[in-house]
Amino acid sequence: QVQLVESGGGLVQPGKSLRLSCVASGISFTTNDLGWYRQAPGKQREVVATITAFGTTNYADSVKGRFAISRDSAKNTVYLQMNSLKPEDTAVYFCNANRIIDPLQTYWGQGTQVTVSH
């Protein structure tokens, strides 16, 4: 059974940093692309950052230069380091895994709330 469990969210002041973690069980990082998405109130879920099974990273323009995605295969954990946080980064952040070999599957975590405010 696949599980993605996020942690590390919370309330933080603008300009500060947070690191989100997602512990994955039941999947291999060699056969899954991984990513972080977010959904703000009243808005659609959007991609924040992704890392392919081959290690290629991509970022939304709104977070380039501030956020960094990484993974630790030994710990089956994917991270999102968020620096210079802005109020517009406030959202529920979701961990995602996309299996890249048959059978194709998409998995989601339950989400963790990040609130950036004074």
C-alpha positions in Angstrom: 0.0 0.0 0.0 1.3 3.4 -1.0 1.4 6.2 1.5 2.7 9.7 1.3 2.9 11.6 4.6 3.8 15.2 4.7 5.0 17.2 7.7 6.7 20.5 8.5 4.0 23.0 7.8 3.0 25.8 10.1 2.8 29.5 10.7 5.8 31.5 9.7 6.5 35.2 9.2 7.3 36.7 5.8 10.9 36.3 4.8 11.4 33.2 7.0 12.0 29.6 5.9 10.3 26.2 6.3 11.2 22.8 5.2 8.5 20.3 4.3 9.1 16.6 4.4 7.2 13.8 2.7 7.9 10.2 3.8 6.9 7.7 1.1 6.2 4.1 1.6 5.3 1.5 -0.9 7.0 3.2 -3.8 10.5 3.3 -5.3 12.1 6.7 -6.2 13.7 5.0 -9.2 10.3 4.5 -10.8 8.4 7.6 -9.7 8.6 11.2 -10.4 8.0 13.2 -7.3 6.6 16.6 -6.7 5.1 19.3 -4.4 1.8 21.0 -5.3 -0.2 23.6 -3.4 -3.7 24.8 -3.2 -4.7 28.1 -1.8 -8.3 28.9 -0.7 -10.5 29.4 -3.7 -7.8 28.5 -6.1 -6.9 25.4 -8.2 -4.1 23.1 -7.1 -0.9 24.1 -8.8 2.5 22.5 -9.2 5.3 24.0 -7.1 8.3 21.8 -7.8 9.1 18.4 -9.3 12.0 16.0 -9.4 12.0 13.2 -11.9 13.1 9.7 -11.3 16.4 10.7 -13.0 16.9 13.7 -10.7 15.9 16.5 -13.0 14.2 19.4 -11.1 11.7 21.9 -12.2 10.0 24.8 -10.5 7.1 27.1 -10.9 8.2 30.6 -11.9 6.7 32.0 -8.7 9.1 30.0 -6.5 12.3 29.8 -8.6 15.3 30.9 -6.6 13.4 30.6 -3.3 12.4 26.9 -3.1 14.4 23.8 -3.5 13.2 20.2 -3.9 15.4 17.3 -3.0 15.1 13.6 -2.1 16.8 11.1 0.1 16.3 7.7 -1.3 17.8 6.0 1.7 15.1 7.6 3.9 12.4 7.4 1.2 11.8 11.1 1.8 11.3 14.1 -0.5 11.9 17.6 0.8 10.8 21.1 -0.1 13.1 23.8 1.3 11.2 27.1 1.2 13.1 30.3 1.8 12.1 34.0 1.7 8.5 33.0 2.2 5.8 35.4 1.1 2.1 35.7 2.1 1.1 34.5 -1.3 2.9 31.2 -0.5 0.1 30.5 2.0 -1.6 27.2 0.9 -2.0 23.6 1.7 1.0 21.8 0.3 0.6 18.3 -1.1 3.2 15.6 -1.9 2.8 13.8 -5.2 4.2 10.7 -6.8 3.7 9.6 -10.4 4.7 6.1 -11.4 6.5 6.2 -14.7 6.3 2.6 -15.6 3.2 0.4 -16.2 0.8 0.4 -14.5 0.9 4.2 -14.4 -0.4 5.5 -11.0 -0.7 8.9 -9.3 -0.5 9.2 -5.5 -1.2 12.1 -3.2 -0.5 12.9 0.4 -3.0 14.4 2.8 -1.4 17.8 2.7 0.2 20.2 5.2 -0.9 23.8 5.9 1.7 26.5 5.4 0.6 30.0 6.5 2.8 33.0 5.9 1.7 36.0 8.0 2.8 38.5 10.5 
